[in-house]
């Protein structure tokens, strides 16, 4: 589940009691004190720009992933068939994953410039220029290719935010070069950027080349604890808990966390791609695709399993919502069932919703860590149906596809007792309502 909205906790159709009367004290505290702060955080201008920038490069990684599948399909003898064409197949992979940080910097600069009411194409160009300047190697004046790829992602994000913020400052303080109004708009806007661009080039030139400060290295050290933690079982379990907890109280958990974790997961994916091309073991378990495919089976919290459990529910409302939502959940979209039952602020269903995410996270992590199933190294659209997505993300591993089917079965077992309890509660409330009438 990638999109969502705040949900009312008022009475549901079919006679369901007001959910607020069933919410326990911890949930009330979350709803009244924590939720507003997290909502503000998730809607922050800079985090929103980072999210938009990371989303914009998804098509690039998908295209690169398609060539990865062809080049490294796990079929006996395939490596010999494709060997004469392997170098040609690696060109699109290098053009996408190898330049990932450049595209991210441009995209974030563009989006943030638009949000701050600057000329977005000028903002993006300035950010990309400064970022590329930092990747120049003084000894031979060539670009460091490592910095242009996944290793430069955090630097790209930081530079884009700083550059556009400086541009905004110069514009607000009117420290700009203005041309007559009769010149073409694009020329007018480009000259407005002259003062902030000169300032930025001078400052970053002094820092990087005169003082010799390796900005890439500093940024990498700063984010190293988080990068390390998210590839550990405890770290990814905490992430899974936070995502589903946020969704449970009505906040889009995926969007709220994406600005922080997406650069890391894409860095993992790119590293796995490099390892694959070099014939080395894949270093990262939780690369992009791990959570969106193996944990969010049929949507966050594996709710496709809930729809299957309640397909023939005795309660008409649950039965109808389950049947109507199942087609969308095949494509990983589960808002209909999430808000239709609802799961949000519903203690009975919040428990299995969060528990399933934790179980599938732990199970998938251990299977990949033990090399039972392949680690992710192919990016596919998040709307790819379960099992198919498992197969593609792992580069064609049938055992990963089998685990996808097993994941749905496990989630059904977890949901079953809670769903039936919710069904009994709903039917009891409806019966009481009829008797009262």
HELIX and SHEET records of a PDB file:
HELIX    1   1 UNK A   19  UNK A   21  5                                   3    
HELIX    2   2 UNK A   25  UNK A   29  1                                   5    
HELIX    3   3 UNK A   30  UNK A   34  3                                   5    
HELIX    4   4 UNK A   35  UNK A   42  1                                   8    
HELIX    5   5 UNK A   45  UNK A   56  1                                  12    
HELIX    6   6 UNK A   58  UNK A   71  1                                  14    
HELIX    7   7 UNK A   78  UNK A   82  1                                   5    
HELIX    8   8 UNK A   83  UNK A   85  5                                   3    
HELIX    9   9 UNK A   86  UNK A   96  1                                  11    
HELIX   10  10 UNK A   97  UNK A   99  5                                   3    
HELIX   11  11 UNK A  100  UNK A  115  1                                  16    
HELIX   12  12 UNK A  120  UNK A  134  1                                  15    
HELIX   13  13 UNK A  145  UNK A  148  1                                   4    
HELIX   14  14 UNK A  150  UNK A  152  5                                   3    
HELIX   15  15 UNK A  153  UNK A  172  1                                  20    
HELIX   16  16 UNK A  185  UNK A  192  1                                   8    
HELIX   17  17 UNK A  194  UNK A  205  1                                  12    
HELIX   18  18 UNK A  206  UNK A  210  3                                   5    
HELIX   19  19 UNK A  215  UNK A  229  1                                  15    
HELIX   20  20 UNK A  233  UNK A  248  1                                  16    
HELIX   21  21 UNK A  253  UNK A  277  1                                  25    
HELIX   22  22 UNK A  290  UNK A  295  3                                   6    
HELIX   23  23 UNK A  304  UNK A  309  1                                   6    
HELIX   24  24 UNK A  316  UNK A  329  1                                  14    
HELIX   25  25 UNK A  335  UNK A  341  1                                   7    
HELIX   26  26 UNK A  347  UNK A  369  1                                  23    
HELIX   27  27 UNK A  388  UNK A  393  1                                   6    
HELIX   28  28 UNK A  398  UNK A  436  1                                  39    
SHEET    1   A 2 UNK A 136  UNK A 137  0                                        
SHEET    2   A 2 UNK A 142  UNK A 143 -1                                        
END                                                                             
